[in-house]
Amino acid sequence: MSSRIFNFSAGPAVLPESVLQEAADNLLSFNSTGIGICEHSHRGKPFMAVAAEAEALCREIAGIPSNYKVLFLQGGASLQFSMIPMNLLTPDKTADYLVTGAWAEKALKDAKAFGQTHVACSSKDANFNYIPQQVSYSPSPHYVHFTSNNTIFGTQFRTEPAGYASSAFLVCDASSDIFSRPIDVSRYGIIYAGAQKNLGPSGVTLVIIRDDLVEAGSSKLPVMLQYRTHAENESMYNTPPTFGIYLMMLVFRWIKAQGGLGAMEARNQAKAGRLYEYLDDSRLFKPTAERSSRSLMNVTFVTGDEATDNAFIKATESNGFSGLKGHRSVGGMRASIYNAFPPEGVDALIQFMKDFEAARS
Ligand SMILES: *Cc1c(COP(=O)(O)O)cnc(C)c1O
């Protein structure tokens, strides 16, 4: 596949080449059935086996305890911003939000329609370039919501927030770092992630939710918006995003073959480590995130001069790199290097940056 280039897109993002190759083969005829994967009924045996394997591998890879449901939903991570408070927050209860970026702000905004909210911390004062160390929780939050990786600003929690009342359950938007490192699911009430960064194509959202929270959800909501509907029907109440679930299954197989989440973490640390090491030494480029908050998934950096940033981005685009333009709210550059991003691509970018820097000095 020599026609492929290095794609640093923040999402939808690069997928493992072997996964794409296998999916391409099965688009025309899935497992020699004579029917393509997108053309199979979700109630038929071939697809039911795919869905079952996707769930089983997800549980195996992440060590998900048996008292959690694994759901494949639609509506993106963005629907979870409202679906969680809609099901679990009431006007007499307070939910605490750690506001570490634009996605966290959106989640907070949606919660306000259903109950009380409390901002336990915010890094907005510095354009979200750090993860706050000081967090002040409300006395007894019903749940605590955080965004484990801030895709736009290039910051990431090293570990779960702690110190809130033990009666609260933890909710995590893990859209942009799910399965990039080992995770102790038992610390969470709900983990959710749109697939298009680390798990598969857009159109499917992974939700891992503890059984008691499924049961506690409001039953006065439209059927499609209740977790129990999807839990009771194994994500097949209506037609699920079959191709997305299939691709996610292939990605789970790939993660397992790479050695699981521990191996993913080592690979991600090595990739991001080399890039930050170069950025720290560079006299032209500077990382934008505070050192202790740096993301292993989205590496944000600037030159400090907009015209130079633009010249650099333009140069990358005519040299086999794509997707390096930073989000408009940060400016500069962003290299998204999720699980599937190849280490060679990081090394090629570093070499290109070195050459660009040398040519300017
Ligand atoms: C991309 C992203 C979202 C939005 O996901 P959709 O699936 O487009 O709704 C939410 N949160 C984070 C952290 C993201 O990176």
PDBQT file of the ligand as one rigid body, heavy atoms in Angstrom, charges set to zero:
ROOT
HETATM    1  C1  LIG A 401     -13.903  13.643  19.206  1.00  0.00    +0.000 C 
HETATM    2  C2  LIG A 401     -14.311  13.789  20.630  1.00  0.00    +0.000 A 
HETATM    3  C3  LIG A 401     -15.657  13.926  21.006  1.00  0.00    +0.000 A 
HETATM    4  C4  LIG A 401     -16.785  14.015  20.002  1.00  0.00    +0.000 C 
HETATM    5  O1  LIG A 401     -17.086  12.779  19.523  1.00  0.00    +0.000 OA
HETATM    6  P1  LIG A 401     -18.317  12.549  18.502  1.00  0.00    +0.000 P 
HETATM    7  O2  LIG A 401     -18.274  11.074  18.343  1.00  0.00    +0.000 OA
HETATM    8  O3  LIG A 401     -18.022  13.326  17.281  1.00  0.00    +0.000 OA
HETATM    9  O4  LIG A 401     -19.547  13.023  19.182  1.00  0.00    +0.000 OA
HETATM   10  C5  LIG A 401     -15.956  14.000  22.349  1.00  0.00    +0.000 A 
HETATM   11  N1  LIG A 401     -14.991  13.951  23.280  1.00  0.00    +0.000 NA
HETATM   12  C6  LIG A 401     -13.690  13.842  22.951  1.00  0.00    +0.000 A 
HETATM   13  C7  LIG A 401     -12.663  13.795  24.033  1.00  0.00    +0.000 C 
HETATM   14  C8  LIG A 401     -13.312  13.749  21.619  1.00  0.00    +0.000 A 
HETATM   15  O5  LIG A 401     -12.019  13.636  21.296  1.00  0.00    +0.000 OA
ENDROOT
TORSDOF 0
